[in-house]
């Protein structure tokens, strides 16, 4: 596959360019595409994703995330600092992205516009990185565009991206239209607007919901977001668990039709028993990092080879 050119932001100082490129190459395995194993749902979805019909009991154990990541080819496991602190001593081979803000799903948009405040400062992140010796390659932050509180989140995100780049870390912004003023959270035009904001904030990658038009999604719709994001790489959420072949086709189309630069996947991986989750993760990695066609990726899922 043709490698994506890496544009080093001017916010990365000269003495940190090597560190930034190292972290970028780890997350993208030198391809410019990011496979982010998104594991922030213990907060975002409470226990909804872990005690549900068709999902085995082992999924409820937070260590399930780390077991999967340590035995498959993810670019990085993204979750909160506290969860990393609890388990990563035993999983030092995993690259990590620290999610810096999160909120639960108890308070709905109908009741109040969403706001996810910062949990940790970048000083704390860097102190943890140094003291733990972990392979922390980046940080992530969620913004709800259209929320009454969007300007506060913009300000926090801007400071995070600036400081992270000064330390040679990569940055990912979760960018979701949400709030009383948002008529349709899956509107392709609004989602593309969020992609443009992520670029304006200087993020390396932006995590987006898949756009829909008239209730239907299409790989063509995502192209608007990819164009709007400019040099910021678009990665789509994996969403609810799907049949394996259908999901692998979605990931393939997002990259090869829409032009996205990877995927951020959670439930389609961790809502499976460990051995099956590892096979699915390996299949996803083959699609993202090696341009493996869907038929071959599905065989990897079935056999593990």
C-alpha positions in Angstrom: 0.0 0.0 0.0 1.1 3.6 -0.6 2.1 5.2 2.7 0.3 8.4 3.8 2.6 11.4 4.0 3.0 12.6 7.6 2.7 16.4 8.1 4.5 17.3 11.3 2.6 20.2 12.9 4.6 23.3 13.8 3.4 22.9 17.4 5.9 20.0 17.6 9.2 21.5 18.6 12.3 20.4 16.8 13.7 18.5 19.7 10.4 16.5 19.9 10.0 15.6 16.2 11.7 12.3 16.7 9.4 11.4 19.6 6.3 12.5 17.7 7.3 10.5 14.6 8.0 7.4 16.8 4.6 7.7 18.4 2.9 8.3 15.1 4.6 5.2 13.6 3.7 3.0 16.5 0.0 3.9 16.3 -0.2 3.6 12.5 2.5 1.0 12.0 4.1 3.2 9.4 1.0 3.3 7.2 -0.6 6.7 8.3 -3.7 4.7 9.4 -4.7 4.3 13.0 -6.4 1.3 14.5 -7.5 2.5 17.9 -9.0 0.0 20.2 -11.6 2.2 21.9 -12.2 1.1 25.5 -13.6 4.2 27.3 -17.1 2.6 27.5 -16.9 1.7 31.2 -17.7 5.3 31.8 -19.4 6.4 28.6 -21.9 3.5 28.5 -21.7 2.4 32.2 -22.4 -1.4 32.3 -24.7 -1.4 29.2 -22.1 -3.0 26.9 -20.9 -5.6 29.4 -24.1 -7.2 30.8 -26.2 -7.8 27.7 -27.8 -10.7 25.9 -25.3 -12.6 23.7 -22.2 -11.2 25.5 -20.2 -13.6 27.7 -19.4 -12.8 31.4 -15.7 -12.4 30.8 -16.4 -9.2 28.9 -17.5 -7.5 32.1 -13.9 -7.7 33.5 -12.0 -4.6 32.6 -8.9 -6.8 32.1 -10.6 -8.2 29.0 -9.6 -5.1 27.2 -5.9 -5.5 28.0 -5.8 -9.2 27.3 -7.2 -8.5 23.8 -4.8 -5.6 23.1 -1.7 -7.5 24.3 -2.4 -10.5 22.0 -3.5 -8.7 18.8 -2.1 -6.0 16.5 -3.9 -2.8 17.7 -2.3 0.5 17.1 -3.2 1.7 20.6 -5.7 1.0 23.4 -7.5 4.1 24.3 -9.0 4.4 27.8 -8.9 6.5 30.9 -5.7 7.0 32.9 -7.0 5.3 36.0 -7.9 2.1 34.2 -4.5 2.0 32.6 -2.9 2.5 36.0 -4.8 -0.4 37.4 -3.8 -3.0 34.7 -1.0 -1.8 32.5 1.8 -3.0 34.8 1.0 -6.5 33.5 0.5 -5.3 29.9 3.6 -3.2 29.1 3.7 -4.3 25.5 0.5 -2.4 24.6 0.7 1.2 23.3 -1.8 3.5 25.1 -3.8 6.6 24.3 -5.1 8.3 27.4 -8.7 9.5 27.2 -8.7 12.8 29.1 -12.4 13.4 29.6 -15.5 11.2 29.8 -19.1 11.3 31.0 -21.8 8.8 31.7 -25.0 8.3 29.7 -27.3 8.8 32.6 -28.0 12.5 32.0 -29.6 12.7 28.5 -29.5 15.4 25.9 -33.2 16.0 26.5 -32.4 17.0 30.1 -29.2 19.0 29.6 -26.7 19.8 26.9 -23.6 17.5 27.2 -20.3 18.5 28.7 -17.4 16.2 29.5 -14.9 18.0 31.7 -11.2 17.4 31.8 -10.2 14.6 34.2 -6.4 15.1 34.1 -4.0 17.9 33.2 -1.2 17.3 30.7 1.2 17.8 33.5 -0.3 14.8 35.2 -0.2 12.8 32.0 3.4 13.5 31.5 4.2 12.7 35.1 2.4 9.4 34.8 4.2 8.6 31.5 7.6 9.2 33.1 6.9 7.4 36.3 5.1 4.4 34.8 7.5 3.9 31.9 4.5 2.9 29.7 4.3 3.3 26.0 1.9 6.2 26.0 1.8 7.5 22.5 -1.0 10.0 22.6 -4.0 11.6 24.3 -7.7 11.9 23.4 -10.6 14.2 24.2 -14.3 14.4 23.4 -16.1 17.5 22.1 -19.8 17.8 21.7 -20.3 20.4 19.0 -23.6 22.2 19.2 -23.7 21.8 23.0 -24.2 25.0 25.0 -20.7 24.2 26.4 -18.9 23.7 23.2 -16.7 26.8 23.7 -15.4 25.4 27.0 -14.5 22.1 25.3 -12.9 23.9 22.4 -10.6 25.7 24.8 -9.6 22.6 26.7 -9.0 20.7 23.5 -6.9 23.5 22.1 -4.7 23.5 25.1 -4.4 19.7 25.2 -3.4 19.5 21.5 -0.8 22.2 21.9 0.8 20.8 25.0 0.6 17.2 23.7 2.5 18.2 20.6 5.1 20.0 22.7 5.7 16.6 24.4 5.8 14.7 21.1 2.5 12.9 21.6 -0.2 12.4 19.0 -3.8 13.6 19.5 -7.2 12.2 18.8 -10.4 14.3 19.2 -13.8 12.5 19.6 -16.1 14.9 17.8 -19.9 14.4 18.1 -22.7 16.7 17.3 -25.0 16.7 20.4 -27.3 19.0 22.2 -30.7 20.7 22.1 -29.7 22.7 19.0 -28.6 19.6 17.0 -31.5 18.4 15.0 -29.8 15.3 13.6 -26.6 13.9 15.1 -25.8 11.8 12.0 -26.3 14.7 9.5 -23.3 14.3 7.0 -22.9 18.0 6.7 -22.8 18.6 10.5 -20.4 15.7 11.0 -18.1 17.1 8.3 -18.2 20.4 10.1 -16.9 18.7 13.2 -14.1 17.1 11.2 -13.1 20.6 10.1 -13.1 21.8 13.7 -10.8 19.0 14.6 -8.4 20.1 11.9 -8.7 23.7 13.1 -7.8 22.6 16.6 -4.7 20.9 15.2 -5.6 17.3 16.0 -3.8 14.4 14.3 -6.9 12.2 14.1 -10.6 12.8 14.6 -13.1 10.1 15.7 -16.5 10.5 14.1 -19.9 8.8 14.0 -20.8 7.4 10.6 -23.0 9.9 8.8 -26.5 9.0 7.6 -28.9 10.5 5.0 -32.6 9.7 5.2 -31.7 7.0 7.8 -29.3 5.3 5.5 -25.5 5.3 5.6 -23.2 5.2 2.6 -19.4 5.2 2.1 -19.9 8.2 -0.2 -21.3 10.3 2.6 -18.2 10.0 4.7 -16.1 11.6 1.9 -17.3 15.1 2.8 -15.9 14.6 6.3 -12.6 13.3 4.9 -12.2 16.4 2.7 -13.2 18.7 5.5 -10.7 17.2 7.9 -7.8 18.1 5.7 -4.5 16.8 7.2 -6.4 15.4 10.2 -7.0 11.7 9.7 -10.6 10.6 10.0 -11.4 7.4 11.9 -15.0 6.2 12.3 -16.5 4.6 15.3 -17.2 0.9 15.1 -20.6 1.2 16.6 -22.8 -1.7 17.8 -21.7 -5.3 17.4 -22.4 -6.6 13.8 -21.9 -9.9 12.0 -18.1 -10.3 11.4 -18.1 -10.2 7.6 -20.5 -7.2 7.5 -18.3 -5.3 9.9 -15.1 -6.0 8.1 -16.7 -4.8 4.9 -17.6 -1.5 6.6 -14.0 -1.0 7.7 -12.7 -1.8 4.3 -15.2 0.6 2.6 -14.5 3.4 5.0 -10.8 3.3 4.0 -11.0 2.4 0.3 -14.1 4.2 -0.7 -14.5 7.1 1.8 -10.7 7.7 2.2 -10.7 7.5 6.0 -7.4 6.8 7.8 -8.3 3.9 10.1 -11.0 3.0 12.6 -11.8 3.3 16.3 -13.4 0.0 17.4 -14.7 -1.1 20.7 -17.8 -3.3 20.9 -17.2 -5.2 17.7 -14.0 -6.4 19.4 -14.5 -6.6 23.2 -18.1 -8.0 23.2 -16.6 -11.3 22.0 -14.9 -14.1 24.0 -11.1 -13.6 24.3 -10.0 -16.0 21.6 -12.7 -14.8 19.1 -11.9 -11.1 20.0 -8.2 -11.7 19.2 -9.1 -13.2 15.8 -11.4 -10.3 15.0 -8.8 -7.8 16.1 -6.2 -9.5 13.9 -8.7 -9.4 10.9 -9.3 -5.7 11.4 -5.6 -5.0 11.7 -5.0 -6.8 8.4 -7.6 -4.6 6.7 -6.3 -1.3 8.1 -2.5 -1.9 8.0 -2.1 -4.4 5.2 -4.9 -3.6 2.7 -6.1 -7.2 3.0 -9.4 -7.7 1.1 -12.6 -8.6 3.1 -12.6 -12.2 2.0 -9.1 -12.8 3.2 -9.7 -10.8 6.4 -12.8 -12.9 7.1 -10.7 -16.1 6.8 -8.3 -14.6 9.4 -11.3 -14.1 11.7 -12.5 -17.7 11.2 -9.1 -19.4 11.4 -6.8 -16.9 13.1 -4.2 -17.4 10.3 
